[in-house]
């Protein structure tokens, strides 16, 4: 990825932009001669930036594998949260041997830490030519590489051009109690932010989708080392793309959540520099260049260790400390462009800490009077049925899963949702432990064990048949709250949910079932993209339904007065509706309380008798 001026056709600008100091209280820029002692700060986390690896791939040297092996070996000790490759993965975009070398090197990170790559100008089959083939990059580092990785958000844009589709990606990760978004944009990303069919517009849409996540952008060509300024001239052979300056003006500066830009490519001087710029909102943005390809051995394995140190600041509470280190040689460079830092307030710049667990929903006090409790495996009860419907696996049944997730985007970033269905059968009746038909339900509560906090759910009473074997596809694309699949109005909405016990009030639903409506249970539909995980009836902590009630003087549906509600009562009511002269308790038979005995009362009595189970 030669970041020197691309011949006479791309003349280098001669003006110089000085270092922009951060404006406003609580922000400073400092160049250090020594590293901050890790003994003093043990709670930092790290983002690693891998500069251009093209010479390692070309010469098949061990430097790239040394880098990724060091990352994998130190992911816990250094609390490495993310790794970003800055482009020019290889030197010759059509050389299989180079791609295979980098594939093996980067595979060391698989299953160990979230990471991303971006295209550089050398990653195309023809240098500098975006319209030439990028098939090798997509084969080895396209979206399919990250299948099944829950931190991988997605790729785009997609317009039917196989060569140019899905070259930009995004990733989601959390560290230090904060939630982050990483944008990995192709070399000199084309388009306009108001056109989602282009890389810049796609990136804007991703930012809009995650407005509460602090964001890091990596793109190959952005900041130059000499003159120190953002790139102002396109190098792409067909003039297709945007310069670093345009990326700043159109994407970075208007979006306050973008606090850092990482890049490689340029090496007019020594291939590294940084600046702090002030965005449209008056916030600092840290722009870092690293590219060591023209140093001995293509860089000797030098890479950036970007450490986020809570409480480590001097002029502000916290600090981002940048170190330049080679795992191959053990060298740590200490010049002012290699080791430096920024003081800032993490809470102010990154938003509210995600470590602040949402308040748990407290279990309400149980009213005085009779109550009934239903939990799978307790006191002989075995009537709980639950499952998960997953759009990403529409034919898969989750009826025996021990953990169920309610999520608006599963896999993360896909936009495909999951729903949970839950039902307690046999809760209405005249046997001991059941809620008598016709009772006034004072309070009904479902208590769930939350194993992973999330955005919670809207709970709707179901109106459709289902079983533990039901799937997303078998229910026609999940359950719709259209009045047919489920009632349109939610019984309850949980809001954000913390770990531990979560209680949901479902009094209206249980009252409807006591009054003769069919008990199909509930559907839990997601309120957001942060999935809420609960323990199922197959787990060691099944859901619990607790119902407090006041029994009626008359047992609804007990038309023959024998003390229970069964098929004999259904038959007796049907005969009465048909005009036969039968002995019937009219108060008990009038289940809906409208003063008439009709077919609706017969249906309700059938439901109360268990005929719906």
C-alpha positions, 0 to 999 in steps of 0.5 A, spaced: 500 500 500 504 505 497 502 511 501 507 516 497 504 520 492 502 516 486 506 519 481 505 526 477 498 524 476 497 525 483 501 531 485 502 531 493 499 538 496 504 542 499 501 545 505 501 543 512 496 542 517 499 543 524 496 539 530 490 541 532 489 541 540 483 539 543 478 544 545 474 545 552 476 542 559 478 536 560 482 534 554 489 534 553 494 531 548 501 529 551 507 526 548 511 521 553 518 518 553 516 513 558 510 508 558 505 508 564 506 503 569 501 497 568 503 496 576 499 502 577 493 501 573 490 494 572 483 495 570 485 498 563 483 495 556 486 495 549 485 496 542 490 493 538 491 496 531 495 492 526 499 496 520 500 494 513 502 487 513 503 487 505 511 486 506 510 480 511 505 477 506 510 478 500 516 475 503 513 470 508 516 472 514 514 471 521 512 478 523 505 478 522 504 471 525 508 473 531 503 479 532 497 475 532 500 470 536 502 475 541 495 478 541 492 471 543 497 470 548 496 476 552 488 477 550 487 476 558 493 480 561 492 486 556 485 485 556 485 486 549 477 487 547 478 488 539 483 488 533 483 492 527 487 491 521 489 498 517 489 495 510 494 492 505 493 485 508 497 483 502 502 486 497 499 483 491 492 482 491 492 477 486 497 472 489 494 466 493 500 465 497 500 472 500 493 471 502 494 464 504 499 467 509 495 472 512 489 467 512 493 463 517 496 469 521 489 472 522 486 465 524 490 465 530 485 470 533 479 466 531 474 465 537 479 469 541 478 476 540 473 480 535 477 483 529 476 486 523 480 488 516 479 493 511 481 493 504 487 497 502 489 499 495 494 493 494 488 488 496 485 489 489 488 485 483 490 491 480 494 496 484 490 503 485 484 500 481 478 499 485 474 496 478 479 491 478 478 484 482 477 484 489 475 477 489 481 474 493 480 479 499 473 477 499 474 469 499 479 470 505 476 476 509 469 477 506 463 477 511 463 469 511 469 469 515 465 471 521 459 467 520 457 465 527 461 471 531 456 474 535 460 481 535 460 481 527 454 486 525 454 486 518 457 488 511 455 492 506 452 496 502 450 491 497 447 493 490 448 486 486 455 488 484 459 482 486 466 485 485 464 491 490 459 489 494 460 488 502 467 490 502 465 495 509 463 491 515 462 493 522 463 490 529 460 491 536 464 490 542 464 492 550 470 493 554 470 497 561 463 497 562 462 501 555 459 499 549 463 500 542 461 500 535 467 499 530 466 501 522 471 498 517 471 502 511 474 500 504 480 504 501 477 511 499 470 509 501 466 512 495 459 515 495 455 520 499 452 520 507 445 521 504 445 515 499 445 508 503 447 504 497 454 507 497 459 505 503 459 512 506 451 512 506 451 505 509 456 507 514 451 513 516 446 508 517 450 503 521 451 509 526 444 511 526 442 504 528 447 505 534 447 512 536 448 510 543 455 506 542 462 510 542 465 509 535 472 507 532 473 508 524 478 504 521 479 506 513 486 505 509 488 512 507 486 518 511 491 521 515 498 523 512 505 523 516 508 529 511 505 534 510 501 532 517 494 533 514 488 528 512 489 526 505 486 531 500 487 528 493 484 521 491 489 516 489 484 511 486 485 510 478 478 512 476 477 517 481 472 513 484 472 514 492 473 519 497 479 523 500 480 523 508 478 530 508 471 528 505 471 523 510 472 527 516 467 533 513 461 528 511 462 522 516 466 523 522 465 530 524 458 530 524 457 524 528 459 526 535 459 518 537 466 517 532 471 519 537 477 515 534 480 514 526 485 509 525 489 508 518 495 506 515 497 507 508 502 513 508 509 513 509 512 520 506 516 521 513 516 515 518 509 512 517 506 514 523 503 521 526 497 523 530 492 529 531 486 531 535 481 534 531 475 538 534 468 535 531 462 539 529 459 538 537 466 541 540 468 534 542 475 531 540 477 526 535 483 522 535 486 521 529 492 516 528 496 513 522 501 507 523 504 504 517 511 501 518 512 498 511 518 501 509 522 500 515 527 494 515 523 488 514 517 491 512 516 494 519 519 489 524 512 487 526 511 494 530 504 495 532 499 499 536 497 498 543 491 503 544 490 502 552 484 505 555 486 507 562 480 509 567 483 513 572 489 514 569 489 521 567 492 528 569 488 533 566 482 529 566 479 523 569 481 518 564 487 516 559 488 513 552 495 511 552 498 509 545 504 504 545 508 502 539 511 495 540 514 489 536 512 482 539 518 479 534 523 484 537 521 486 544 522 493 542 518 498 544 519 505 541 518 511 545 519 517 540 513 522 540 510 519 534 510 512 537 508 513 545 503 519 546 496 519 550 490 523 551 486 525 557 479 525 557 473 523 561 470 516 559 463 517 561 463 524 558 466 521 551 463 514 551 456 515 554 453 512 560 457 505 562 454 499 560 456 496 567 450 500 570 446 494 571 438 495 569 434 495 576 431 489 577 423 488 577 422 487 584 417 481 585 410 485 588 407 483 595 402 477 594 395 479 596 392 476 602 387 470 601 388 464 597 393 463 591 396 458 587 403 457 584 405 453 578 413 451 577 415 445 572 417 440 577 414 443 583 409 439 587 408 435 581 406 440 576 408 439 569 404 443 565 409 449 563 411 449 555 416 454 552 420 455 546 424 460 542 422 462 535 428 464 531 428 468 524 435 466 523 434 459 524 426 459 521 426 451 521 429 450 528 425 448 534 428 450 541 423 446 545 428 443 550 433 449 550 435 451 557 436 458 555 431 462 551 433 469 548 428 475 546 432 479 541 431 484 536 437 482 532 440 475 533 445 474 530 447 481 533 447 486 527 442 482 523 436 485 524 433 478 525 429 477 531 427 472 536 421 471 540 419 466 546 413 463 547 411 461 554 404 457 557 402 454 563 397 449 562 392 446 567 392 452 571 384 453 571 380 448 575 376 445 581 382 441 583 387 442 589 392 447 587 388 450 581 385 457 580 377 456 581 373 458 574 370 465 575 374 467 581 376 474 581 384 474 580 387 479 585 394 479 582 398 474 577 405 474 576 410 470 572 417 470 575 423 469 570 430 467 572 434 472 567 441 469 565 443 475 561 441 482 562 438 486 556 432 491 553 427 486 555 420 485 552 413 486 550 408 481 553 402 479 549 397 474 550 397 469 545 391 467 540 394 461 536 395 454 537 403 452 538 407 447 541 414 446 544 416 444 537 413 450 533 418 454 529 419 461 526 417 458 520 411 453 522 408 460 525 408 463 519 414 468 520 414 468 528 408 471 532 404 477 529 400 482 534 395 483 529 389 480 534 389 473 530 396 471 532 396 475 539 392 480 542 395 487 539 395 490 546 401 488 550 399 485 557 406 488 560 413 491 557 419 490 562 423 495 560 431 494 560 432 488 565 438 486 569 440 479 571 437 475 577 429 474 578 425 478 573 417 479 575 412 480 570 405 482 572 400 478 567 393 479 571 389 481 565 391 475 562 390 470 567 383 473 569 381 472 561 383 465 562 379 464 569 373 467 565 373 462 560 378 465 554 382 459 551 389 459 554 395 459 549 400 463 553 404 469 552 409 471 546 415 475 548 417 480 543 423 484 543 424 491 545 431 492 542 437 489 540 440 487 546 438 480 547 434 478 554 436 471 556 431 467 560 432 460 563 426 455 560 422 450 563 428 445 562 433 449 566 434 448 574 430 455 575 424 454 571 419 460 570 414 461 576 406 463 575 403 465 582 396 467 582 392 470 588 385 470 587 378 471 591 373 465 589 366 466 586 360 463 590 359 460 584 364 455 580 363 458 573 362 453 568 359 448 573 352 447 570 351 441 573 353 443 580 357 437 581 363 441 584 367 441 578 367 443 570 368 438 565 365 435 559 358 433 562 358 441 563 359 443 556 354 438 554 349 440 558 350 447 556 350 445 549 343 442 550 340 448 553 342 452 548 339 447 543 332 448 546 332 442 550 329 441 557 335 440 562 336 441 569 342 447 569 345 451 574 344 458 570 348 462 574 354 457 573 352 456 566 352 464 564 360 464 564 361 470 561 356 474 565 352 477 560 345 474 563 344 469 557 346 462 556 349 461 549 354 458 545 359 462 547 358 460 554 359 453 552 366 454 548 368 458 555 366 452 559 370 447 554 376 452 555 375 451 563 374 444 563 381 443 559 379 442 553 383 447 550 390 443 553 
